[in-house]
Amino acid sequence: MPLTDRLLTRTTLWAESHEGAGDDHPFEVDVGEIALFHGTVCKHHVPANPSEWTRASLDFRVGIEGYFDPSWSMKGTKQDHGRRTVRL
C-alpha cells in the first residue's frame, strides 16, 4: 500500500505474474489502494527512486498456521525478512 504518489517518486513495486515467469511488471497502485500478489513465490522489487521525493509504503504479509513453514527460504534471494508470530 503506497503512502506516496508513484507519479512523484517515479517508482513503484514490480513483480512477476507467477512463480518463475520472469515477466516483471509495475503495480499501478495509487495512495490508499492496495495490491495483492503471491510475494512468497513471485520475485519482486522496487527500482531505485530517481526523484527528490521519499517513497513510503506499508507491506502486509500473512502466513496461516498449518500452511506456513518458518524455516523456508526462497532460493536466489539475498536477504529474508524476520518472522514473528501474532496470536489473536
N, C-alpha and C positions, 0 to 999 in steps of 0.2 A: 504494500500500500504506500504509494508515494506521498510524501508530505511537502514536496516542492514540485513546481511545474516543470515537466520534462522539456518544454519549449524554451525555458530559461537556461536549464543546465545542459541542454542538448545531448543528454544521455538518459538511458533507461535500462531496465533489466532485459537481457536477451536469453533465450533458451531454445533448445532443440525441441521439435514437435513430439518426439517419442524417443525412448531409450536407443542410443546408438545412431540416430538419424543423421547427426552432424549438420543439420539444416537450420542453424541458429537464426532466430527472427526476433525483432524487438517487440516488447509488450507496449502497446499504445494505451497506457492507463493514466488517467488524469487524477489530480488531487482528490482524495475522498473515495476513489474507486479501488477495487482490489482485483488481483489476477490470481488465478488458481492453476497450478501445474504440478506435476509429479516430480518435485525437486530432488527426491531421493535418488531417482534413476536417470533423470534428464540433466545433462550438463547445462549449466547456466552461468552467466557472468554479467557484469556491468562494465562497459568500456570506460576508459578514463574520461573525466569531466573536463571538457576544454573551455568551460565558461568561468566567469568570476563568481558564479553562484554556487552555494553549497548544496549538494544533493543529499536529501534525507528521506529515509523510508522505514517502514516497520515490516518485519518479517514474522510470520506465524508458522510454526512447524508443529505438527501433531503426530504422535505415534500412539496407536491404540494397543493397549496391553493384549498380549496374545499374538499380535502381528508385528511387534517391534522387537528387534534384536539389538540391544545396546552395544554389542561388540562388533557389529557390522560396519564396514568402511568401504566406500566406493573406490575401486581401483582407478588409478590415474589422478586422484585428487592430491593437491598439495597440502591442504590443511582441512581438518574436520572440526566441526563445532562441538563444544562440550554438550553434554546431555544431562538433563535433570528430570526428576520425577515429581509430578504435582498430583496430589490426591485431592479430589473434591468430595 
